[in-house]
C-alpha cells in the first residue's frame, strides 16, 4: 500500500495521515521513507503544533540513530525549545557529540 498517496488524497487532514505513514515505514525498517515523511510534516503548512513536535522527535531520533548529528540536533533542539520537559528528546540530544564550532564561532557548521 502506498501510504504517501493516501496521505496526499486526504486533503486538510493529510498531515495526520502523513505522520501515521511515517510511523508505519519506521516500524517496518524503511527509515528513508519515514524520515522523508516526518520532515514533510515538520515543514508542512497548517500543521498543528503538537503533531509537528511529534514529527520533529521522530525525525531527530532517526537522524541520531543514523549518525546524521547535525540534522538530529536541529530537530531535537527545536522540539526542546517548544517542549522543554521532553525527556526523550533531551536524552537523544545528550548522546550527540558536541556541535563543531563554525569558522565564525556560531556553533554548528
Long-range contacts (C-beta under 8 A, 24 or more apart in sequence): 4-33, 4-37, 7-37, 12-46, 15-41, 15-44, 15-46, 15-47, 15-48, 15-51, 16-51, 18-44, 19-51, 19-54, 19-55, 22-55, 22-58, 23-58, 26-58, 26-62, 31-62, 31-65, 31-66, 34-58, 34-62, 35-59, 35-62, 35-63, 35-66, 38-62, 42-75, 49-82, 53-79, 53-82, 53-83, 53-86, 56-82, 57-86, 57-88, 57-89, 60-89, 60-92, 61-88, 61-92, 64-92, 64-95, 64-96, 69-96, 69-97, 70-99, 70-108, 70-109, 72-96, 73-99, 73-108, 74-108
